[in-house]
Amino acid sequence: MKSFAIVGAGAVGSYYGARLVESGNEVRFLLRADFDEVSRNGLKVESIHGDFNLPEVDCFRSPEVVGKVDVVIVAWKATANDYFEAVIGPMLHEDTIILTLQNGMGNVERLSELFGLERVLGGMCFVCINRMKAGVIHHVGGGLIVMGEVQPASTGRLEALVEIFETAKIPCQGAPVLELVQWRKLVWNIPFNGLCITEGGITTRDLLAQDEGEERVRAIMAEVVSIAGALGHEIPAEFIDDQIEVTGPMGNYRPSSMIDFMEGREVELESIWGEPLRRAKAAGVETPLIDKLYEDLLRTVSKTH
């Protein structure tokens, strides 16, 4: 695993890619909108763990020019998944690994259908991060990646990849069951990303400060935990307390879906809300609060876009 490509070099992709570069890895960034700025001035990371700059970045406009790499890291929004085949295909050699750091459900399945289960790993990023402008990333909290194999095997590559990320000062853990990690991430994403949109584009602090705001968040989190449990993935009740506790210090944090909504971009409605709900229905789990949130999101987003 000597060469990496970052597909979707927004806040998440640029931050983790920059960390990998700083520790001496060969990283190629696939860029479109930010290409001119980053190719001229590099990347600047403003981080709670210390700011750093990459004055020179290997950035490219097309996957064909990026060439074949050992690891493709997918960090774009799930709304771009129709481009998987065209973008990722040219970067693969016989043993290339694909690591998706996308939110929600359905991403690893789609990659596996296209490129084979044996290639695909998934990772959930527990991080507070925003792209302030082209080439400038603001890291305000967290940073942990928990990753796992779609098709677990005793190849040692998961452990090797975790070690590479840890060496790059990225907290990283391997997980034996990837789907459990996905549900744990959704415990936060479903209520906070959703309610911050439907309440008019507010921050996490604003939401928790509302009358019954925390109560609403906790109730939705409890429904997510119940879905996971019905599917065989137990999440302890105190995990909800932990999620509320870690959100407070984020301050006026703007969840990524809320930013997409406010800036007129497509929201990851299906991966974060639609697909988890479909899995809940298939398992016979009642989720009235998430059902309503999803309907409110569909109505809110359609009105604006």
C-alpha positions in Angstrom: 0.0 0.0 0.0 2.4 2.6 -1.2 0.2 4.8 -3.4 -3.2 6.4 -2.6 -5.8 8.3 -4.6 -8.4 10.6 -3.0 -11.7 10.6 -4.9 -13.8 13.4 -3.6 -11.3 15.8 -2.1 -13.7 18.0 -0.1 -13.3 18.5 3.6 -13.0 14.8 4.6 -10.9 13.6 1.7 -8.6 16.6 1.8 -8.0 16.4 5.5 -7.2 12.7 5.7 -5.3 12.8 2.4 -3.2 15.7 3.7 -2.4 13.7 6.9 -1.2 10.8 4.8 1.0 13.1 2.7 2.5 14.7 5.8 3.6 11.3 7.0 5.4 10.5 3.8 2.8 8.6 1.7 2.3 9.1 -2.0 -1.2 10.6 -2.4 -2.8 11.7 -5.6 -5.8 14.0 -5.3 -8.6 13.9 -7.9 -9.9 17.5 -8.1 -12.3 19.5 -10.2 -13.6 22.7 -8.7 -10.6 23.2 -6.5 -7.9 22.1 -9.0 -6.6 25.6 -9.9 -6.3 26.8 -6.3 -4.8 23.6 -4.9 -2.3 23.1 -7.8 -1.1 26.7 -7.3 -1.1 27.1 -3.5 -1.4 23.6 -2.0 -3.6 22.6 0.9 -3.9 24.4 4.3 -5.2 22.5 7.3 -6.3 24.4 10.4 -6.6 21.7 13.0 -7.1 21.5 16.8 -4.1 19.2 16.8 -1.9 21.9 15.1 -2.1 23.7 11.7 0.0 22.5 8.8 0.4 23.3 5.1 1.2 21.3 2.1 2.7 23.8 -0.4 2.8 21.2 -3.2 0.1 18.6 -3.8 -0.1 16.0 -6.5 -3.5 16.9 -8.0 -5.1 15.8 -11.2 -8.3 16.5 -13.2 -9.1 13.0 -14.5 -8.8 9.4 -13.2 -6.9 8.4 -16.3 -4.1 10.8 -15.4 -4.1 9.8 -11.8 -3.3 6.3 -13.0 -3.3 3.0 -11.1 -2.8 3.1 -7.3 -2.8 0.6 -4.4 -5.6 2.2 -2.5 -8.5 4.3 -3.7 -10.1 6.4 -0.9 -13.7 7.4 -1.8 -14.7 10.6 0.1 -17.3 12.1 -2.1 -21.0 12.4 -1.2 -23.2 9.4 -2.0 -25.1 11.6 -4.4 -22.2 11.1 -6.8 -22.2 7.3 -6.7 -23.5 7.0 -10.3 -19.9 7.9 -11.3 -18.2 5.1 -9.4 -17.4 2.9 -12.4 -16.2 5.7 -14.7 -14.0 7.4 -12.0 -12.7 4.4 -10.0 -12.2 1.9 -12.8 -9.1 3.5 -14.4 -7.3 3.6 -11.0 -7.5 -0.1 -10.3 -4.7 -2.6 -10.8 -5.2 -6.3 -9.9 -4.8 -5.8 -6.2 -6.1 -2.3 -5.6 -8.2 -1.8 -2.4 -11.2 0.5 -2.4 -11.9 2.2 1.0 -15.1 4.2 1.1 -15.4 6.9 3.9 -18.9 7.8 2.9 -21.8 8.3 5.3 -24.9 6.1 5.4 -25.9 2.8 4.0 -25.7 1.2 0.5 -22.2 2.5 -0.6 -20.2 -0.6 0.1 -22.8 -2.7 -1.5 -22.7 -0.7 -4.7 -18.9 -0.7 -4.9 -18.9 -4.4 -4.2 -21.3 -5.1 -7.1 -19.2 -3.1 -9.5 -15.7 -4.1 -8.4 -16.0 -7.2 -6.2 -16.5 -7.8 -2.5 -12.9 -8.7 -2.1 -11.7 -5.2 -3.0 -13.9 -3.2 -0.7 -13.5 -1.8 2.8 -15.7 0.7 4.5 -14.8 3.3 7.1 -16.8 5.7 9.3 -15.2 9.0 10.2 -16.1 10.4 13.6 -14.8 13.9 12.9 -16.0 17.5 12.9 -14.6 19.1 9.8 -15.5 21.7 7.2 -14.0 23.0 4.0 -13.8 26.8 4.5 -12.8 27.6 0.9 -10.8 26.0 -1.9 -7.7 24.5 -0.4 -8.5 25.4 3.2 -9.8 22.7 5.7 -10.9 23.5 9.2 -10.7 20.5 11.6 -12.5 21.4 14.9 -12.9 18.0 16.6 -12.5 14.3 16.6 -10.8 12.5 13.7 -11.3 8.8 14.5 -11.8 6.4 11.6 -13.3 2.9 12.3 -12.9 0.6 9.3 -13.7 -2.9 8.3 -13.8 -5.4 5.5 -17.0 -6.0 3.5 -15.9 -9.6 3.2 -13.7 -10.3 6.2 -10.6 -12.3 5.4 -7.3 -13.1 7.2 -5.1 -11.2 4.7 -3.7 -8.7 7.2 -4.5 -5.8 4.9 -7.0 -4.2 7.3 -4.4 -4.2 10.1 -1.8 -2.8 7.7 -4.1 0.0 6.6 -5.0 0.9 10.2 -1.3 1.1 10.9 -0.7 3.4 8.0 -3.4 5.8 9.2 -2.2 5.6 12.8 1.3 6.5 11.6 -0.2 9.5 9.8 -1.6 10.8 13.2 -5.1 9.7 12.3 -6.8 7.7 15.1 -7.9 4.5 13.5 -9.4 1.2 14.5 -10.3 -2.0 12.7 -13.8 -3.4 13.3 -14.8 -7.1 12.9 -18.4 -6.1 11.8 -18.5 -3.1 9.5 -22.3 -2.8 9.6 -22.3 -2.2 13.3 -20.0 0.8 12.8 -22.3 2.2 10.2 -25.3 2.0 12.5 -23.3 3.7 15.3 -22.5 6.6 13.0 -26.1 6.9 11.9 -27.1 7.3 15.6 -25.6 10.8 15.3 -26.1 11.5 11.6 -29.8 10.8 11.3 -31.1 13.2 13.9 -28.4 16.0 13.7 -28.0 16.2 10.0 -31.8 15.9 9.5 -33.1 18.2 12.2 -30.5 20.9 11.4 -32.0 21.0 7.9 -35.7 20.9 8.8 -35.3 23.5 11.5 -34.1 26.0 8.9 -30.4 25.5 8.6 -29.3 25.7 12.2 -26.2 24.5 14.1 -26.0 21.6 16.5 -25.8 24.0 19.4 -28.9 25.8 18.2 -30.7 22.5 17.9 -29.8 21.3 21.4 -30.8 24.7 22.9 -34.3 24.5 21.5 -37.2 23.6 23.8 -37.3 19.8 23.8 -34.4 19.9 21.2 -32.3 17.4 23.1 -35.4 15.2 23.8 -36.2 15.0 20.1 -32.6 14.1 19.2 -32.5 11.4 21.9 -35.8 9.9 20.8 -34.7 9.6 17.2 -31.4 8.1 18.3 -33.3 5.5 20.2 -35.1 4.5 17.0 -31.8 4.1 15.2 -30.5 1.9 18.1 -33.7 -0.2 17.8 -33.2 -0.8 14.1 -29.6 -1.8 14.6 -30.6 -4.2 17.4 -33.3 -5.8 15.2 -30.6 -6.5 12.6 -28.3 -8.1 15.1 -26.1 -5.1 15.9 -26.4 -4.3 19.6 -25.7 -0.7 20.6 -25.7 0.0 24.4 -28.2 2.6 25.6 -25.4 4.7 27.1 -24.1 5.3 23.6 -26.9 7.9 23.2 -25.6 9.7 26.3 -22.1 9.7 24.8 -23.3 11.1 21.5 -25.0 14.0 23.2 -22.0 14.6 25.4 -19.5 14.8 22.5 -21.8 17.2 20.6 -21.7 20.0 23.1 -18.0 20.9 22.7 -18.5 21.1 19.0 -20.1 24.5 19.5 -21.8 26.1 16.5 -21.1 23.0 14.3 -22.7 22.9 10.9 -23.4 19.2 9.9 -22.3 18.4 6.4 -25.8 17.7 5.1 -27.0 21.1 6.5 -24.2 22.8 4.6 -25.1 21.0 1.4 -28.7 22.1 1.8 -27.9 25.7 2.6 -25.5 26.0 -0.3 -27.9 24.5 -2.8 -26.2 21.1 -3.3 -27.9 17.8 -3.4 -28.4 16.2 0.0 -27.6 12.5 0.8 -31.3 11.7 1.5 -31.2 8.1 0.4 -27.9 6.9 2.0 -28.5 8.6 5.4 -32.3 8.3 5.8 -33.9 6.4 2.9 -31.8 3.2 2.9 -31.7 2.8 6.7 -35.5 3.2 6.8 -35.9 0.5 4.1 -33.9 -1.9 6.2 -36.0 -1.0 9.2 -39.2 -1.8 7.3 -37.8 -5.1 6.0 -37.0 -6.0 9.6 -40.4 -5.0 10.9 -39.2 -2.2 13.1 -41.6 0.8 13.7 -39.8 4.1 13.3 -42.5 6.9 13.4 -40.0 9.7 14.3 -37.5 8.8 11.5 -40.4 8.3 9.1 -41.6 11.9 9.8 -38.1 13.3 9.6 -37.6 11.7 6.2 -40.9 13.1 4.9 -40.0 16.5 6.3 -36.6 16.4 4.6 -38.1 15.4 1.3 -40.6 18.3 1.5 -38.0 20.8 2.7 -35.4 19.9 0.1 -37.8 19.8 -2.8 -39.1 23.3 -1.9 -35.7 24.8 -1.9 -34.2 22.9 -4.8 
